[in-house]
Amino acid sequence: MNTLISFLGKGDPRKGYRTASYRFNADVVHTVTFFGLALKEFLKPDRLILLGTRSSMWENFFDCDGVDPAVMEPLIDAVAAGNVSEHLLKLPCLQLAEKLGIEVDCLLIPYAGDEAEQADILRLLAAALQPGERLWIDVTHAFRHLPMLALVAARYLAKVVGVEVEEIYYGALEMTPPGGETPVLRLGGLLSML
């Protein structure tokens, strides 16, 4: 199984993420607001695992065709209160999976503010994966400290679970030239440096 792990961050819920045209290579550009969806189109995984906290922009992620607006109202309130639950994510997650045509899992993670929470995220990921899975990790929309944890997680999951980490991606919005396309950085070389 090929799995894409993508982080969902927190921001201004009224604005959401900015739309960008992500350049993958000479032939492929995808214009989206959430980089993980561009990666889904580029990589064609069998499964998407979305990681977010109780106050991540879940409502912006699920605000698309195929997700019932009625299930969004309680989710919007929960995001504002920083109180999103697995129960609130279940139905929009299923509806999005149907729309995307792949399995979608939404995992609530702690803020990784201390060693115990960091270890909890590693355990959550290990429990969600199977030996032999091919894995891509997207750190674009994560809190600024989570890409460091993602790098450790990639090594940990390869050694402990037996997954094969193919690549770590970052859609570098800050590197977009005026009126240009956003470069897609591949950070997998960091794994070999470890």
Secondary structure, DSSP 8 states (H G I E B T S, - for coil): -EEEEEEE----TTT-S--EEEE-SSS-EEEESSHHHHHHHHH--SEEEEEE-TTS-HHHHH-STTS-HHHHHHHHHHHHHT---HHHHHHHHHHHHHHHTSEEEEEE-----SHHHHHHHHHHHHHH--TT-EEEEE-TTS-TTHHHHHHHHHHHIIIII--EEEEEEEE-GGG--TTS-EEEEE-THHHHH-
